[in-house]
Amino acid sequence: MRPLAEILAQLPERGLPARHASEYVEYAQHEAFFYLAAAKRARLTQLKARWAGRRPERVWISANLAGMACELPGVDVAMLEPGYFCDASAESIARKRSELAGSVVIVNNNDVGLQEAQLGYGEIVRHCEDTVFIAWDWDNHHWLELSTFLAAHSDLYAPAHHENLFLLSRFNWLTCGPVYCASVQWPRRWLEQALPTLLNARRNPAPLGMHIPYMPFRFRMQVVTTLNQFYPSVGFSDRNFHGRTPEDRLHEWCAHKLHWIVPVLNDVPIRIFDALITGGIPVIPESLRFVAPVDRLPRQHVLFYGPQDIIDPRDLVARGNALFDAGGEAGIRERHELGLGQHHGDLRVQQMLGYVEELLGGGVA
């Protein structure tokens, strides 16, 4: 093995991480954060007085999460329309203020990614004084400009990843979780009824791993490109996947025994749980082995890969197929039930509503 010091010496700007950490610490001391926390506390006090222990009239769910058709016992659930926050006109704000009154609204970062949506969302939060806003942020590991905005403009901020929590907690003292990503492609009840499809599917021994290309993340692009030389079913997809029917998407997922996972920045990707919930085995980088919630996944249902497996994945894939075959129908059923029981989007929504219940002292969840 080459000396580690020799390898590390190849890195440019070895002092960059320490410098960034020092700058973050200095930035986070600014007194504006105290006044931000005080203003948000005043809003919370007002919300507590208005709610006074009552249940929400409705829970509104992000348009970006419509695929899971969230069901909550005893709670009326509605889905926000795509582009809901793009209109910041006075007429639109007044209508939405009435529409959202007495409700909990769970937005996803993709709902407010556009500049006009941020403007509209900020105005709606400001005018909706009887509404609890939760921001479930899936990209807090790299989209910090949007994440800091969401944290400041939400009553509870729920990042999906561990990264940047210190900085983001300065924008919102009620940073909760992480509330990890979960399977949101299909409704829970629909998946339960789809079990025979999962059990009877003919599964390809080549792993599936079609990833949307993100040019800034060169390492991820290189991993996918390297694997594609061995398995064409690992590669780059377009952004039309969620425009396909639920049945079509399900058949694609359950047509493979293994699902190769290539994270953006060592995040815990949704596709881990999509793989499990459709009965397959996720192939996960070794760097996530002891990171929650991967650390709690039963080891007979997951497979880990290292750098050598990227260069030549064939032995690892053979072991994965053997693991799948050894588990048989019982293994498919167990992974499906594990995904439904612990990693479906409905459960994450219930988790966030539990935080609201504690915060407001009412029977929300």
C-alpha positions in Angstrom: 0.0 0.0 0.0 1.2 3.5 -0.8 2.0 5.6 2.2 -1.1 7.6 3.2 0.9 10.8 3.6 2.1 10.5 -0.1 -1.5 10.1 -1.3 -2.8 13.0 0.9 0.0 15.2 -0.5 -1.7 15.1 -3.9 -4.7 17.0 -2.5 -4.8 20.7 -3.4 -5.3 23.3 -0.6 -5.0 20.9 2.3 -6.1 23.7 4.6 -9.4 24.3 2.8 -11.6 22.2 5.1 -10.3 23.9 8.2 -10.6 27.3 6.7 -14.2 26.7 5.7 -15.0 25.4 9.2 -13.5 28.4 10.8 -15.5 30.7 8.4 -18.7 28.9 9.2 -18.1 29.3 13.0 -17.4 33.0 12.6 -20.4 33.5 10.3 -22.7 31.7 12.8 -21.9 34.1 15.6 -23.6 37.1 13.9 -26.2 38.7 16.1 -28.8 38.6 13.3 -29.3 34.9 14.1 -30.4 35.8 17.6 -33.0 38.3 16.3 -34.1 35.7 13.7 -34.6 33.1 16.5 -36.5 35.7 18.6 -38.8 36.5 15.7 -39.5 32.9 15.0 -40.2 32.3 18.7 -42.8 35.1 18.6 -44.5 33.4 15.7 -44.4 30.1 17.5 -46.0 31.6 20.6 -48.7 33.0 18.4 -49.3 29.6 16.7 -49.6 27.9 20.1 -52.2 30.5 21.2 -54.2 30.1 18.0 -54.1 26.3 17.9 -54.7 25.9 21.7 -54.4 22.1 21.5 -56.8 21.5 18.6 -56.1 19.1 15.8 -55.3 20.4 12.3 -58.2 20.7 9.9 -56.0 19.3 7.1 -52.4 18.3 6.3 -51.2 19.6 3.0 -48.4 17.6 1.3 -45.8 18.8 -1.2 -46.7 18.4 -4.9 -43.3 16.8 -5.2 -44.5 13.9 -3.0 -47.8 13.3 -4.7 -46.8 9.8 -5.8 -47.1 8.4 -2.3 -50.7 9.6 -1.9 -50.1 10.0 1.8 -52.7 8.5 4.1 -52.9 9.5 7.8 -55.3 7.9 10.2 -58.0 10.4 11.2 -56.4 13.3 9.3 -57.6 14.8 6.0 -54.7 14.9 3.6 -54.5 17.1 0.5 -51.8 17.6 -2.1 -50.5 21.0 -3.1 -50.7 21.8 -6.8 -47.5 22.0 -8.8 -46.3 25.6 -8.8 -48.4 26.4 -5.8 -46.0 29.1 -4.5 -45.2 30.8 -7.9 -48.0 33.3 -7.7 -47.2 36.1 -5.1 -50.1 38.4 -6.1 -52.2 39.8 -3.3 -55.3 38.0 -4.6 -53.4 34.6 -4.6 -51.9 35.2 -1.1 -55.4 36.0 0.3 -56.9 32.9 -1.2 -54.2 30.7 0.1 -54.2 32.2 3.5 -57.9 31.1 3.8 -57.2 27.8 2.2 -54.3 26.8 4.5 -55.7 28.2 7.7 -55.7 25.7 10.6 -53.5 23.3 8.6 -50.0 21.8 8.6 -48.2 22.3 5.3 -45.2 20.0 4.5 -43.2 21.4 1.6 -40.2 19.8 -0.1 -37.2 21.8 -1.2 -38.1 21.2 -4.9 -41.4 23.0 -4.4 -39.5 26.3 -3.9 -36.4 25.8 -6.0 -37.4 28.5 -8.5 -36.8 32.2 -7.6 -40.5 33.1 -8.1 -41.6 30.1 -5.9 -39.3 31.3 -3.1 -40.9 34.8 -3.3 -44.4 33.4 -3.2 -43.6 30.9 -0.4 -42.0 33.6 1.7 -45.1 35.8 1.4 -47.5 32.9 2.1 -45.5 32.0 5.3 -45.6 35.6 6.4 -49.4 36.0 5.9 -50.5 32.6 7.1 -50.4 33.1 10.8 -52.6 30.1 11.6 -50.6 27.6 9.6 -47.7 25.4 10.6 -45.0 25.1 7.9 -42.6 22.2 7.8 -39.8 22.2 5.3 -38.6 18.7 4.4 -35.3 19.4 2.7 -33.8 16.6 0.7 -30.8 18.6 -0.6 -29.3 20.1 2.6 -26.0 18.3 1.8 -25.3 20.5 -1.2 -28.0 23.2 -2.0 -27.2 25.5 0.9 -28.5 28.7 -0.7 -32.0 27.1 -0.8 -31.6 25.2 2.5 -30.8 28.4 4.5 -33.8 30.1 2.9 -36.1 27.1 3.8 -34.8 26.8 7.4 -35.5 30.5 8.0 -38.9 30.4 6.4 -40.4 27.3 8.2 -41.7 26.7 11.6 -40.0 23.3 11.7 -37.0 22.5 9.5 -36.5 18.9 8.7 -33.3 18.2 6.7 -33.0 14.8 5.2 -29.2 14.5 5.7 -26.7 15.0 8.5 -24.6 17.6 6.6 -24.5 21.3 7.6 -26.8 20.8 10.6 -24.8 23.3 12.8 -25.1 26.1 10.2 -28.7 25.3 9.4 -29.7 25.2 13.0 -28.7 28.9 13.3 -31.3 29.7 10.7 -33.9 27.6 12.6 -33.5 26.5 16.2 -36.3 24.0 15.5 -34.2 21.9 13.2 -35.4 18.3 13.6 -34.2 14.9 12.6 -32.6 14.3 10.2 -35.9 13.1 8.7 -34.4 10.7 6.2 -35.6 10.3 2.6 -38.1 7.6 2.1 -39.8 5.7 -0.7 -42.4 8.2 -2.1 -42.9 6.7 -5.6 -46.0 4.6 -4.7 -48.9 4.8 -2.2 -48.5 2.5 0.7 -51.8 0.6 0.2 -51.0 0.2 -3.5 -47.6 -1.4 -2.7 -49.3 -3.8 -0.3 -51.5 -5.0 -3.1 -48.6 -5.2 -5.5 -46.8 -7.9 -3.5 -47.8 -10.7 -5.9 -46.1 -8.8 -8.7 -42.9 -8.5 -6.7 -42.9 -12.2 -5.8 -43.6 -13.4 -9.4 -41.4 -11.0 -11.3 -38.6 -12.4 -13.5 -35.5 -10.7 -12.3 -32.4 -9.8 -14.3 -29.1 -10.7 -12.6 -27.5 -7.4 -13.9 -27.9 -4.6 -11.4 -30.2 -1.6 -12.1 -28.8 1.8 -11.4 -30.1 4.6 -13.7 -29.1 7.9 -12.2 -29.9 11.4 -13.2 -26.6 13.1 -14.2 -25.5 16.0 -12.1 -22.4 17.6 -13.7 -20.9 19.2 -10.6 -20.5 15.8 -8.9 -17.6 14.4 -11.1 -16.8 11.5 -8.8 -20.4 10.2 -9.0 -20.4 10.6 -12.8 -17.1 8.7 -13.1 -18.5 5.8 -10.9 -21.6 5.5 -13.0 -19.6 5.7 -16.3 -17.2 3.0 -15.1 -20.0 0.6 -14.0 -21.8 1.2 -17.3 -18.9 -0.5 -19.1 -19.9 -3.8 -17.4 -23.7 -3.3 -17.1 -25.7 -1.1 -19.4 -28.5 -1.2 -16.8 -26.3 1.1 -14.7 -26.1 4.5 -16.3 -27.7 7.9 -16.8 -31.4 8.4 -17.1 -33.5 11.4 -18.2 -35.8 13.4 -15.9 -39.0 11.8 -17.2 -39.0 8.8 -14.8 -41.8 10.2 -12.6 -43.9 11.0 -15.6 -44.4 7.3 -16.2 -47.2 5.3 -14.7 -46.7 3.7 -11.3 -47.1 0.2 -12.8 -44.4 0.9 -15.4 -42.0 2.2 -12.7 -42.7 -0.7 -10.4 -42.1 -3.3 -13.2 -38.7 -1.6 -13.9 -37.7 -1.8 -10.3 -38.8 -5.4 -9.7 -37.2 -6.7 -12.9 -33.8 -6.8 -11.2 -32.3 -8.6 -8.2 -29.8 -5.9 -7.3 -29.9 -2.1 -7.4 -26.6 -0.2 -7.5 -26.6 3.0 -5.4 -24.3 5.9 -6.2 -24.9 8.8 -3.8 -24.4 12.5 -4.7 -22.2 13.4 -1.7 -22.3 10.3 0.5 -26.0 11.1 1.2 -28.5 8.3 2.0 -30.4 8.2 -1.3 -34.1 7.4 -1.7 -33.3 4.5 -4.1 -32.0 2.4 -1.2 -35.6 2.3 0.1 -37.2 2.0 -3.3 -35.0 -1.1 -3.8 -36.0 -2.7 -0.6 -39.7 -1.9 -0.9 -39.8 -3.6 -4.4 -38.0 -6.7 -3.0 -34.5 -6.1 -4.4 -31.1 -5.8 -2.7 -29.5 -2.4 -2.6 -25.8 -2.3 -3.4 -24.5 0.5 -1.1 -21.1 2.2 -0.8 -19.0 1.1 2.1 -18.9 4.7 3.3 -22.6 4.5 4.3 -22.2 1.2 6.2 -22.3 2.8 9.7 -24.3 5.9 8.8 -28.0 6.0 10.0 -30.3 4.6 8.9 -28.2 2.3 6.8 -26.5 1.0 10.0 -29.8 -0.5 11.1 -30.7 -2.3 7.9 -30.5 -6.2 8.2 -27.3 -7.3 6.6 -28.9 -10.2 4.8 -30.8 -7.6 2.7 -28.0 -5.3 1.7 -24.6 -5.5 0.0 -21.7 -3.0 0.4 -19.1 -2.1 -2.3 -15.7 -0.5 -2.1 -13.4 1.1 -4.6 -12.1 -2.2 -6.0 -15.7 -3.2 -6.8 -16.2 -0.1 -8.9 -13.2 -1.0 -11.1 -14.5 -4.6 -11.5 -17.9 -5.2 -10.1 -18.4 -8.8 -11.4 -17.5 -10.7 -8.3 -19.6 -8.5 -6.1 -22.6 -8.8 -8.4 -22.2 -12.6 -8.4 -22.2 -12.5 -4.5 -25.3 -10.3 -4.6 -27.2 -12.5 -6.9 -26.3 -15.5 -4.7 -27.6 -13.6 -1.6 -30.8 -12.8 -3.4 -31.3 -16.4 -4.6 -30.6 -17.8 -1.1 -33.3 -15.5 0.4 -35.8 -16.6 -2.2 -39.5 -15.6 -1.9 -39.1 -15.1 1.8 -36.3 -12.6 1.3 -38.4 -10.6 -1.2 -41.3 -10.5 1.2 -39.1 -9.5 4.1 -37.5 -6.6 2.2 -40.8 -5.4 1.0 -42.2 -5.4 4.6 -39.1 -3.7 5.9 -39.5 -0.9 3.3 -43.2 -0.5 4.1 -42.8 -0.8 7.8 -39.8 1.6 8.3 -39.0 3.6 5.2 -42.2 4.7 3.4 -43.0 8.4 3.1 -46.2 8.1 5.2 -44.0 7.2 8.2 -41.8 10.2 7.7 -44.9 12.5 7.6 -46.1 10.9 10.8 -42.7 11.6 12.4 -42.8 15.2 11.5 -46.4 15.6 12.7 -45.2 14.1 16.0 -42.8 17.0 16.3 -45.7 19.4 15.7 -47.7 17.7 18.4 -44.9 18.2 21.0 -44.3 21.7 19.8 -47.9 22.9 20.0 -49.1 20.6 22.8 -52.1 19.4 20.8 -53.3 16.1 19.3 -51.7 16.6 15.9 -50.3 13.1 15.2 
